[in-house]
Amino acid sequence: MSTNKRRGRAKGSMAVDKIAARLINLHISEGPDDELLNTAEVARWLRQSVIWVKTARTRGTGPRFVLVGGSVAYRRDAVREWIRSREVQTTVNKRSQYGKDETEAR
């Protein structure tokens, strides 16, 4: 049984809140609030794959983004804000973005 399943999460779930606090302190988080980052830079910052970031963007569960000449860009402060919004102190009775209790056994 995978670690994710023991925690009540489906394998490959989009949850990154357990590392949110550490992500704020990475060097990539430093810089002007309005500086634009590309998808690969955001993926590196979040320690996720580019595909994960694109999927989160499509689902509306990732950081806010802007379209610049048909290209996707992320304002640094929007990514910081998204990370902060994912911080939690406990997983007890935590509701997932899909409305299911992530702590209940499957």
mmCIF file of the C-alpha atoms, coordinates in Angstrom:
data_MODEL
# 
_entry.id   MODEL 
# 
loop_
_atom_site.group_PDB 
_atom_site.id 
_atom_site.type_symbol 
_atom_site.label_atom_id 
_atom_site.label_alt_id 
_atom_site.label_comp_id 
_atom_site.label_asym_id 
_atom_site.label_entity_id 
_atom_site.label_seq_id 
_atom_site.pdbx_PDB_ins_code 
_atom_site.Cartn_x 
_atom_site.Cartn_y 
_atom_site.Cartn_z 
_atom_site.occupancy 
_atom_site.B_iso_or_equiv 
_atom_site.pdbx_formal_charge 
_atom_site.auth_seq_id 
_atom_site.auth_comp_id 
_atom_site.auth_asym_id 
_atom_site.auth_atom_id 
_atom_site.pdbx_PDB_model_num 
ATOM 1   C CA . MET A 1 1   ? 0.000   0.000  0.000   1.00 0.00 ? 1   MET A CA 1 
ATOM 2   C CA . SER A 1 2   ? 1.411   3.383  -0.934  1.00 0.00 ? 2   SER A CA 1 
ATOM 3   C CA . THR A 1 3   ? 2.014   6.157  1.609   1.00 0.00 ? 3   THR A CA 1 
ATOM 4   C CA . ASN A 1 4   ? -0.607  8.283  -0.138  1.00 0.00 ? 4   ASN A CA 1 
ATOM 5   C CA . LYS A 1 5   ? -3.298  5.628  0.285   1.00 0.00 ? 5   LYS A CA 1 
ATOM 6   C CA . ARG A 1 6   ? -2.539  5.265  3.985   1.00 0.00 ? 6   ARG A CA 1 
ATOM 7   C CA . ARG A 1 7   ? -3.205  8.961  4.368   1.00 0.00 ? 7   ARG A CA 1 
ATOM 8   C CA . GLY A 1 8   ? -6.532  8.603  2.586   1.00 0.00 ? 8   GLY A CA 1 
ATOM 9   C CA . ARG A 1 9   ? -5.387  10.263 -0.616  1.00 0.00 ? 9   ARG A CA 1 
ATOM 10  C CA . ALA A 1 10  ? -5.606  8.649  -3.993  1.00 0.00 ? 10  ALA A CA 1 
ATOM 11  C CA . LYS A 1 11  ? -2.249  7.969  -5.579  1.00 0.00 ? 11  LYS A CA 1 
ATOM 12  C CA . GLY A 1 12  ? -1.159  10.995 -7.621  1.00 0.00 ? 12  GLY A CA 1 
ATOM 13  C CA . SER A 1 13  ? -3.510  13.420 -5.865  1.00 0.00 ? 13  SER A CA 1 
ATOM 14  C CA . MET A 1 14  ? -2.990  17.121 -6.447  1.00 0.00 ? 14  MET A CA 1 
ATOM 15  C CA . ALA A 1 15  ? -2.368  17.908 -2.766  1.00 0.00 ? 15  ALA A CA 1 
ATOM 16  C CA . VAL A 1 16  ? 0.817   19.869 -2.113  1.00 0.00 ? 16  VAL A CA 1 
ATOM 17  C CA . ASP A 1 17  ? -0.206  21.622 1.083   1.00 0.00 ? 17  ASP A CA 1 
ATOM 18  C CA . LYS A 1 18  ? 2.141   19.555 3.288   1.00 0.00 ? 18  LYS A CA 1 
ATOM 19  C CA . ILE A 1 19  ? 5.155   21.338 1.813   1.00 0.00 ? 19  ILE A CA 1 
ATOM 20  C CA . ALA A 1 20  ? 3.592   24.774 1.326   1.00 0.00 ? 20  ALA A CA 1 
ATOM 21  C CA . ALA A 1 21  ? 5.519   26.463 4.122   1.00 0.00 ? 21  ALA A CA 1 
ATOM 22  C CA . ARG A 1 22  ? 8.882   25.268 2.760   1.00 0.00 ? 22  ARG A CA 1 
ATOM 23  C CA . LEU A 1 23  ? 8.066   26.450 -0.754  1.00 0.00 ? 23  LEU A CA 1 
ATOM 24  C CA . ILE A 1 24  ? 7.636   30.059 0.327   1.00 0.00 ? 24  ILE A CA 1 
ATOM 25  C CA . ASN A 1 25  ? 11.271  30.164 1.436   1.00 0.00 ? 25  ASN A CA 1 
ATOM 26  C CA . LEU A 1 26  ? 12.882  28.885 -1.778  1.00 0.00 ? 26  LEU A CA 1 
ATOM 27  C CA . HIS A 1 27  ? 15.148  31.287 -3.683  1.00 0.00 ? 27  HIS A CA 1 
ATOM 28  C CA . ILE A 1 28  ? 12.752  31.404 -6.632  1.00 0.00 ? 28  ILE A CA 1 
ATOM 29  C CA . SER A 1 29  ? 10.171  33.005 -4.338  1.00 0.00 ? 29  SER A CA 1 
ATOM 30  C CA . GLU A 1 30  ? 12.457  36.023 -4.010  1.00 0.00 ? 30  GLU A CA 1 
ATOM 31  C CA . GLY A 1 31  ? 11.985  38.840 -6.470  1.00 0.00 ? 31  GLY A CA 1 
ATOM 32  C CA . PRO A 1 32  ? 9.517   41.494 -7.529  1.00 0.00 ? 32  PRO A CA 1 
ATOM 33  C CA . ASP A 1 33  ? 5.846   40.632 -6.980  1.00 0.00 ? 33  ASP A CA 1 
ATOM 34  C CA . ASP A 1 34  ? 4.916   41.494 -10.560 1.00 0.00 ? 34  ASP A CA 1 
ATOM 35  C CA . GLU A 1 35  ? 7.724   39.481 -12.164 1.00 0.00 ? 35  GLU A CA 1 
ATOM 36  C CA . LEU A 1 36  ? 6.313   36.900 -14.557 1.00 0.00 ? 36  LEU A CA 1 
ATOM 37  C CA . LEU A 1 37  ? 7.331   33.245 -14.328 1.00 0.00 ? 37  LEU A CA 1 
ATOM 38  C CA . ASN A 1 38  ? 6.780   30.594 -16.969 1.00 0.00 ? 38  ASN A CA 1 
ATOM 39  C CA . THR A 1 39  ? 5.187   27.210 -16.327 1.00 0.00 ? 39  THR A CA 1 
ATOM 40  C CA . ALA A 1 40  ? 8.542   25.411 -15.983 1.00 0.00 ? 40  ALA A CA 1 
ATOM 41  C CA . GLU A 1 41  ? 9.745   27.907 -13.350 1.00 0.00 ? 41  GLU A CA 1 
ATOM 42  C CA . VAL A 1 42  ? 6.530   27.501 -11.359 1.00 0.00 ? 42  VAL A CA 1 
ATOM 43  C CA . ALA A 1 43  ? 6.816   23.708 -11.605 1.00 0.00 ? 43  ALA A CA 1 
ATOM 44  C CA . ARG A 1 44  ? 10.393  23.867 -10.269 1.00 0.00 ? 44  ARG A CA 1 
ATOM 45  C CA . TRP A 1 45  ? 9.269   26.155 -7.441  1.00 0.00 ? 45  TRP A CA 1 
ATOM 46  C CA . LEU A 1 46  ? 6.383   23.856 -6.465  1.00 0.00 ? 46  LEU A CA 1 
ATOM 47  C CA . ARG A 1 47  ? 8.543   20.745 -6.894  1.00 0.00 ? 47  ARG A CA 1 
ATOM 48  C CA . GLN A 1 48  ? 5.983   19.345 -9.299  1.00 0.00 ? 48  GLN A CA 1 
ATOM 49  C CA . SER A 1 49  ? 6.090   18.419 -12.971 1.00 0.00 ? 49  SER A CA 1 
ATOM 50  C CA . VAL A 1 50  ? 5.165   20.813 -15.754 1.00 0.00 ? 50  VAL A CA 1 
ATOM 51  C CA . ILE A 1 51  ? 2.259   18.478 -16.544 1.00 0.00 ? 51  ILE A CA 1 
ATOM 52  C CA . TRP A 1 52  ? 1.013   18.831 -12.954 1.00 0.00 ? 52  TRP A CA 1 
ATOM 53  C CA . VAL A 1 53  ? 1.047   22.638 -13.228 1.00 0.00 ? 53  VAL A CA 1 
ATOM 54  C CA . LYS A 1 54  ? -0.760  22.510 -16.580 1.00 0.00 ? 54  LYS A CA 1 
ATOM 55  C CA . THR A 1 55  ? -3.360  20.110 -15.149 1.00 0.00 ? 55  THR A CA 1 
ATOM 56  C CA . ALA A 1 56  ? -3.900  22.318 -12.092 1.00 0.00 ? 56  ALA A CA 1 
ATOM 57  C CA . ARG A 1 57  ? -4.317  25.314 -14.401 1.00 0.00 ? 57  ARG A CA 1 
ATOM 58  C CA . THR A 1 58  ? -6.889  23.461 -16.521 1.00 0.00 ? 58  THR A CA 1 
ATOM 59  C CA . ARG A 1 59  ? -8.823  22.317 -13.438 1.00 0.00 ? 59  ARG A CA 1 
ATOM 60  C CA . GLY A 1 60  ? -8.710  25.776 -11.897 1.00 0.00 ? 60  GLY A CA 1 
ATOM 61  C CA . THR A 1 61  ? -6.911  24.470 -8.805  1.00 0.00 ? 61  THR A CA 1 
ATOM 62  C CA . GLY A 1 62  ? -3.494  26.013 -9.417  1.00 0.00 ? 62  GLY A CA 1 
ATOM 63  C CA . PRO A 1 63  ? -2.110  29.525 -9.043  1.00 0.00 ? 63  PRO A CA 1 
ATOM 64  C CA . ARG A 1 64  ? -3.780  32.363 -10.932 1.00 0.00 ? 64  ARG A CA 1 
ATOM 65  C CA . PHE A 1 65  ? -2.127  33.097 -14.266 1.00 0.00 ? 65  PHE A CA 1 
ATOM 66  C CA . VAL A 1 66  ? -2.130  35.672 -17.046 1.00 0.00 ? 66  VAL A CA 1 
ATOM 67  C CA . LEU A 1 67  ? -2.068  35.283 -20.796 1.00 0.00 ? 67  LEU A CA 1 
ATOM 68  C CA . VAL A 1 68  ? 0.638   37.347 -22.455 1.00 0.00 ? 68  VAL A CA 1 
ATOM 69  C CA . GLY A 1 69  ? 0.554   37.207 -26.235 1.00 0.00 ? 69  GLY A CA 1 
ATOM 70  C CA . GLY A 1 70  ? -1.015  33.759 -26.126 1.00 0.00 ? 70  GLY A CA 1 
ATOM 71  C CA . SER A 1 71  ? 1.524   32.430 -23.600 1.00 0.00 ? 71  SER A CA 1 
ATOM 72  C CA . VAL A 1 72  ? 0.772   31.533 -19.991 1.00 0.00 ? 72  VAL A CA 1 
ATOM 73  C CA . ALA A 1 73  ? 2.657   33.385 -17.274 1.00 0.00 ? 73  ALA A CA 1 
ATOM 74  C CA . TYR A 1 74  ? 2.362   33.482 -13.497 1.00 0.00 ? 74  TYR A CA 1 
ATOM 75  C CA . ARG A 1 75  ? 2.916   36.571 -11.373 1.00 0.00 ? 75  ARG A CA 1 
ATOM 76  C CA . ARG A 1 76  ? 5.308   35.718 -8.555  1.00 0.00 ? 76  ARG A CA 1 
ATOM 77  C CA . ASP A 1 77  ? 2.933   37.115 -5.917  1.00 0.00 ? 77  ASP A CA 1 
ATOM 78  C CA . ALA A 1 78  ? 0.032   35.026 -7.300  1.00 0.00 ? 78  ALA A CA 1 
ATOM 79  C CA . VAL A 1 79  ? 2.103   31.868 -6.800  1.00 0.00 ? 79  VAL A CA 1 
ATOM 80  C CA . ARG A 1 80  ? 3.093   32.974 -3.280  1.00 0.00 ? 80  ARG A CA 1 
ATOM 81  C CA . GLU A 1 81  ? -0.562  33.674 -2.483  1.00 0.00 ? 81  GLU A CA 1 
ATOM 82  C CA . TRP A 1 82  ? -1.617  30.263 -3.815  1.00 0.00 ? 82  TRP A CA 1 
ATOM 83  C CA . ILE A 1 83  ? 1.033   28.513 -1.703  1.00 0.00 ? 83  ILE A CA 1 
ATOM 84  C CA . ARG A 1 84  ? -0.083  30.374 1.414   1.00 0.00 ? 84  ARG A CA 1 
ATOM 85  C CA . SER A 1 85  ? -3.694  29.437 0.704   1.00 0.00 ? 85  SER A CA 1 
ATOM 86  C CA . ARG A 1 86  ? -2.675  25.745 0.763   1.00 0.00 ? 86  ARG A CA 1 
ATOM 87  C CA . GLU A 1 87  ? -1.145  25.872 4.267   1.00 0.00 ? 87  GLU A CA 1 
ATOM 88  C CA . VAL A 1 88  ? -2.950  23.758 6.852   1.00 0.00 ? 88  VAL A CA 1 
ATOM 89  C CA . GLN A 1 89  ? -2.236  22.691 10.420  1.00 0.00 ? 89  GLN A CA 1 
ATOM 90  C CA . THR A 1 90  ? -4.065  19.375 10.373  1.00 0.00 ? 90  THR A CA 1 
ATOM 91  C CA . THR A 1 91  ? -5.592  16.935 7.936   1.00 0.00 ? 91  THR A CA 1 
ATOM 92  C CA . VAL A 1 92  ? -8.403  15.989 10.335  1.00 0.00 ? 92  VAL A CA 1 
ATOM 93  C CA . ASN A 1 93  ? -11.710 16.520 8.528   1.00 0.00 ? 93  ASN A CA 1 
ATOM 94  C CA . LYS A 1 94  ? -9.930  18.384 5.753   1.00 0.00 ? 94  LYS A CA 1 
ATOM 95  C CA . ARG A 1 95  ? -12.186 18.618 2.713   1.00 0.00 ? 95  ARG A CA 1 
ATOM 96  C CA . SER A 1 96  ? -10.568 18.170 -0.680  1.00 0.00 ? 96  SER A CA 1 
ATOM 97  C CA . GLN A 1 97  ? -11.269 20.348 -3.678  1.00 0.00 ? 97  GLN A CA 1 
ATOM 98  C CA . TYR A 1 98  ? -13.614 17.601 -4.851  1.00 0.00 ? 98  TYR A CA 1 
ATOM 99  C CA . GLY A 1 99  ? -15.801 17.686 -1.742  1.00 0.00 ? 99  GLY A CA 1 
ATOM 100 C CA . LYS A 1 100 ? -14.629 14.334 -0.323  1.00 0.00 ? 100 LYS A CA 1 
ATOM 101 C CA . ASP A 1 101 ? -13.104 13.917 3.095   1.00 0.00 ? 101 ASP A CA 1 
ATOM 102 C CA . GLU A 1 102 ? -9.440  13.192 2.362   1.00 0.00 ? 102 GLU A CA 1 
ATOM 103 C CA . THR A 1 103 ? -8.950  11.531 5.732   1.00 0.00 ? 103 THR A CA 1 
ATOM 104 C CA . GLU A 1 104 ? -11.593 8.838  5.400   1.00 0.00 ? 104 GLU A CA 1 
ATOM 105 C CA . ALA A 1 105 ? -10.540 5.330  4.426   1.00 0.00 ? 105 ALA A CA 1 
ATOM 106 C CA . ARG A 1 106 ? -11.299 4.276  0.873   1.00 0.00 ? 106 ARG A CA 1 
# 
